[in-house]
C-alpha cells in the first residue's frame, strides 16, 4: 500500500541512489563503464532502485508533480527488473548521465517545497498507482503485435490485464 507518509522517504531514496549513480560514473566514459562489469551492474542496480522508489510514490504525489516523467522512470525500472538480459548499455549510460541528474534536481525541489506535515495529514481515498500510461503503452504494443509476456515485462501489467485491453 502506498501512503503519503512514505513519499518523503521515497524521494530521499531517489536522491541517495541518484547520488550513487553520479558517484559511480564519475571519471568513466561509456566504453570504460561497459568494460568494468562491477561498476556497470552497480549503476544498473542503483538506477533500478531509483525507479522502484518512484514506482512506490503515491499516485497523488505523482499527479501533483506532472513535470517529472514518472512513467518513464518506472518503465526503466520495469526493464531493469524484468528484461535485465536485454538492457541496452547506451540507454543505461544516457539515463545515468542525462536523466538521473535532472530527476535529482526535480526531487530536491519537491523535498524543499512540500509542506510535509500538510501532505502527510491529507487523507486519500485513491492511493493506488495509476496504470493509465502503462495501459496505453500496452495497447500500442499489442497493436504492433508484441508478445503478451514481453508487454507484461515492460509495463508491469498482468497477462489478464493485457488481454482485456
C-alpha positions in Angstrom: 0.0 0.0 0.0 1.2 3.4 -0.9 0.9 6.0 1.9 1.5 9.7 1.7 3.6 9.4 4.9 6.2 7.4 3.0 6.5 9.8 0.0 9.2 11.9 1.6 11.4 8.9 2.4 11.0 7.5 -1.1 12.0 10.9 -2.5 15.1 10.8 -0.2 15.8 7.4 -1.6 15.7 8.8 -5.1 18.3 11.4 -4.1 20.5 8.9 -2.3 20.6 6.4 -5.2 20.9 9.1 -7.8 23.9 10.4 -6.0 25.3 6.8 -6.1 24.9 6.7 -9.8 26.7 10.0 -10.3 29.5 8.9 -8.0 29.8 5.5 -9.8 30.1 7.0 -13.3 32.4 9.8 -12.2 35.5 9.6 -14.4 34.1 6.9 -16.7 33.4 7.1 -20.4 30.7 4.9 -21.9 33.4 2.4 -23.1 35.1 2.2 -19.7 31.8 1.7 -17.9 30.7 -1.1 -20.2 34.1 -2.8 -19.8 34.0 -2.6 -16.0 31.2 -5.1 -15.2 31.3 -4.4 -11.4 30.6 -0.7 -11.9 28.2 -1.3 -14.8 26.0 -3.5 -12.7 26.3 -1.2 -9.7 25.0 1.6 -11.9 22.2 -0.6 -13.2 21.1 -1.6 -9.7 21.1 2.0 -8.4 19.0 3.2 -11.4 16.6 0.3 -10.7 16.3 1.4 -7.1 15.6 5.0 -8.2 12.8 3.6 -10.4 11.4 1.4 -7.6 11.3 4.4 -5.2 9.4 6.4 -7.9 7.1 3.5 -8.5 6.2 3.3 -4.8 5.3 7.0 -4.6 1.6 7.7 -4.2 -0.5 8.5 -7.2 -1.4 11.7 -5.5 2.2 12.8 -5.3 3.0 11.9 -8.9 -0.2 13.6 -10.1 0.8 16.7 -8.1 4.2 16.8 -10.0 3.4 16.0 -13.6 6.6 17.7 -14.9 8.5 14.6 -13.9 8.1 11.8 -16.4 7.2 9.2 -13.7 6.0 6.7 -16.2 9.4 6.7 -18.0 11.3 6.4 -14.7 9.0 3.5 -13.7 9.3 2.0 -17.1 13.1 1.9 -16.9 12.7 0.1 -13.6 10.5 -2.5 -15.2 13.0 -3.1 -18.0 15.9 -3.4 -15.5 13.9 -5.8 -13.3 12.1 -7.9 -15.9 14.2 -7.7 -19.0 17.6 -7.3 -17.5 19.3 -9.6 -20.0 18.3 -7.2 -22.9 19.3 -3.9 -21.3 20.9 -1.7 -24.0 24.1 -0.3 -22.4 23.9 3.0 -24.3 20.4 3.6 -22.9 21.6 2.9 -19.4 24.5 5.3 -19.9 22.2 8.0 -21.2 19.9 7.5 -18.2 22.9 7.8 -15.8 24.5 10.8 -17.4 21.5 12.8 -18.6 18.2 11.7 -16.9 19.4 11.0 -13.3 20.8 14.5 -12.7 17.6 16.1 -14.0 15.4 13.8 -11.9 17.6 14.5 -8.8 17.1 18.3 -9.2 13.4 17.9 -9.5 13.2 15.7 -6.5 15.4 18.0 -4.4 12.9 20.8 -5.3 9.9 18.7 -4.3 11.5 17.9 -1.0 12.3 21.5 -0.3 8.9 23.0 -1.4 6.5 20.4 0.0 4.8 21.1 3.3 5.3 17.6 4.6 3.0 17.9 7.7 0.2 19.0 5.5 1.0 16.5 2.8 1.1 13.5 5.2 -2.1 14.5 7.0 -4.2 14.6 3.9 -6.4 11.6 3.5 -6.5 10.0 0.1 -9.2 7.6 -0.9 -7.2 6.5 -4.0 -3.7 5.6 -3.1 -3.2 3.0 -5.9 -0.7 3.9 -8.7 -2.1 5.0 -12.0 -1.8 2.4 -14.7 -3.2 4.6 -17.4 0.1 5.3 -19.2 1.1 1.6 -18.9 -2.3 0.6 -20.3 -1.9 3.0 -23.2 1.7 1.7 -23.8 0.4 -1.9 -23.7 -2.4 -1.1 -26.1 0.2 0.2 -28.7 2.5 -2.7 -28.1 -0.4 -5.2 -28.6 -1.5 -3.4 -31.8 2.1 -3.7 -33.0 1.9 -7.5 -32.5 4.2 -7.7 -29.5 4.1 -10.9 -27.4 2.0 -10.5 -24.2 4.8 -11.7 -22.0 7.1 -9.0 -23.4 4.3 -6.4 -22.9 4.0 -7.6 -19.3 7.7 -7.2 -18.7 7.8 -3.7 -20.0 4.6 -2.4 -18.4 4.2 -4.4 -15.2 0.7 -5.3 -16.2 -0.6 -8.9 -15.9 -1.4 -11.0 -19.0 -5.1 -10.9 -18.0 -4.9 -7.1 -17.9 -3.2 -7.0 -21.3 -5.8 -9.4 -22.8 -8.6 -7.2 -21.6 -7.2 -4.1 -23.3 
